[in-house]
Amino acid sequence: MNKIVPIPAFADNYIWAIHSLNDSQVAVVDPGDAEPVLQYLQKSQLSLNAILITHRHWDHTNGITQLLEHFPNVPVYGPNRSVYQITNIIEDGMFVTLEAQELKLSVMAIPGHTLDHIAYAGEGILFCGDTLFSAGCGRIFEGTPQQMYDSLNKLASLDDDTLIYCGHEYTLNNLAFALSLEPDNKLLRTKALEIAALRVANKASLPSRLRDEKTFNPFLKCHLLEFQNQITLLTGKELSSPVDFFTEVRSMKDHFKA
Ligand SMILES: [Zn+2]
């Protein structure tokens, strides 16, 4: 199993470093800033062997140019109509092979947060950028709620043991929102305490396991009758399909203040 380390960037971004099996090289996912990556590489005497991009937002891509100045021949994988530095345009159904990591990742199109958004999945790990967060999901900037809902379902169809490496440390705020929907949910309260302790110790709340997300992530529960009843009770709205519930919950999160 590859060592995968979060490199914190900006206020709450994570740039994921996927180590090679001999621990001499790393591939990075979504380098929004080059400096923390270069420091990480220097400190551990590592070189860079690939850059993977999930979507074109600046906080996931702004470090590419500077990294390429230090490592000019490194391939940059990413979606079409995205970022000019991308050297290997990839799309749904294709594979990215990281030789030194001995890792073959499949590419999944997951539009919603942006239309170009992709995820990388394989060997029980998932890099999903700003689509699925622990206890939450990304804002819908470009796609429709239906698109986002379908994309989340696509990710949820992966093996339940899959470890989720997403782009931001939003877990605690997401859990606060989830608790505002289900104040009596003991599982959520326990989870929030657990994550709060991790954060106080300055540790990442990620990766998260898909099986667990299905129990506490409100955006993965919109098809469950019990959850739907709770949302109906809370909003007084007559919603019918899972995507209607998803749309309502996403809109509530957009206006939520912890
Ligand atoms: Zn984004």
Residues whose N, C-alpha, C, O or C-beta is under 5 A from the ligand:
A	BS01	ZN	H57 D130
